[in-house]
Amino acid sequence: MQAELTVDLTAICDNWRAIDVLSAPDVETGAVIKADAYGLGAGKVGPALLAAGVTTFFVAQAEEGVILRQAIGAGPRIFNFSGLMAGDEQALSEYQVIPVLNSIEQIEAFKSGPCAVQFDSGMNRLGMEPMDVARMAVQIAKLNPELIMSHLACADAPEHNMNMAQLTAFAAMIDQFPTGKKSFSATGGILLSKDYHFDLTRPGIGLYGGLPFVDAKPVVRLDLPVIQVRDVFEGEPVGYGNTWTAGKASKIATVSGGYADGIIRSSAGFHLYADGIACPVIGRVSMDLLTVDVSALKTVPTHLSLLNDVQTVDVLAELAGTIGYEILTSLGGRYNRVYVNGT
Ligand SMILES: *Cc1c(COP(=O)(O)O)cnc(C)c1O
């Protein structure tokens, strides 16, 4: 039996609307659904967001754009952050995926059609350096890009002086391009201030219920089925490496779910929940299994909850020494995915 991953599409749409009202009415709110909608399923999330009113989507690879186009049909715009890489041409044109051109090389490789251009405002990851922008200004203007964009490195830290430095750098670069829409902010930047919004925003994690959007509705629930329950005596070890030994007689449940399913092995101090009662995960996380001390439960239910309103994606991330983004995108292929519908 597989664990059950419940994805609340209504909550995703509500989160998109909640982010949308943070910017002025004339600012468009797009949706980033790269990496299979942060692991939750672009084929389901895309159509739900489309129905909620999203008309501009972003993916990270041409191949993701193809899958998304097949899911949402013709009409809405799909931009591809990685732009135009060797071999992408046919997929991009056949499925109307718009490349975000990131370099002089990509601009020179681009033949015709709609495009966007990315400027590097200081993150030094993707996009053209200010010097290249100045040198290529005529060619860039001739492309008549639908969007000129850049990306913030430290938007989740509102006090970081990098934010203002990048804003200043971006403003100086776009000054040379009065026409065409500008886009600067992902979830973190949207929350900074309206100065960072420009014409089109690009929220991702906030849609999926993650920080830094503290007001997000939770989107995922994960319930792991119990395979076996046993009693252990004081002094008996549990799991690989004998890392846990019963300090007193205990009841141990073995549940289906492990690091092959994205439950990070180095996580420390997390729980599985039975009707609000927190049962500590003990011993090592193995590939397919977790062991849980369920001594506090009168009866052991068929499933124990790993992700819920108490132990959210970000709580689990903190206990695993990572970020919610990584927890979401690590959710494995062995879950039975159940979608709660709605717009
Ligand atoms: C991933 C990404 C986003 C979305 O970021 P979130 O922090 O998830 O909102 C926006 N823009 C670019 C360029 C990205 O790579």
The ligand as a MOL file (V3000), in Angstrom:
LIG
                    3D

  0  0  0     0  0            999 V3000
M  V30 BEGIN CTAB
M  V30 COUNTS 15 15 0 0 0
M  V30 BEGIN ATOM
M  V30 1 C 12.1380 29.7480 -8.8990 0
M  V30 2 C 12.0570 31.1300 -9.4330 0
M  V30 3 C 10.9860 31.9650 -9.0830 0
M  V30 4 C 9.9840 31.6000 -8.0120 0
M  V30 5 O 10.6130 31.7370 -6.7540 0
M  V30 6 P 9.8630 31.5110 -5.3820 0
M  V30 7 O 10.8720 31.8940 -4.3540 0
M  V30 8 O 9.5390 30.0630 -5.3260 0
M  V30 9 O 8.6430 32.3630 -5.3630 0
M  V30 10 C 10.8810 33.1850 -9.7310 0
M  V30 11 N 11.8060 33.5800 -10.6410 0
M  V30 12 C 12.8640 32.8140 -10.9660 0
M  V30 13 C 13.8440 33.3100 -11.9510 0
M  V30 14 C 13.0350 31.5740 -10.3680 0
M  V30 15 O 14.1050 30.8240 -10.6800 0
M  V30 END ATOM
M  V30 BEGIN BOND
M  V30 1 1 1 2
M  V30 2 1 2 3
M  V30 3 2 2 14
M  V30 4 1 3 4
M  V30 5 2 3 10
M  V30 6 1 4 5
M  V30 7 1 5 6
M  V30 8 2 6 7
M  V30 9 1 6 8
M  V30 10 1 6 9
M  V30 11 1 10 11
M  V30 12 2 11 12
M  V30 13 1 12 13
M  V30 14 1 12 14
M  V30 15 1 14 15
M  V30 END BOND
M  V30 END CTAB
M  END
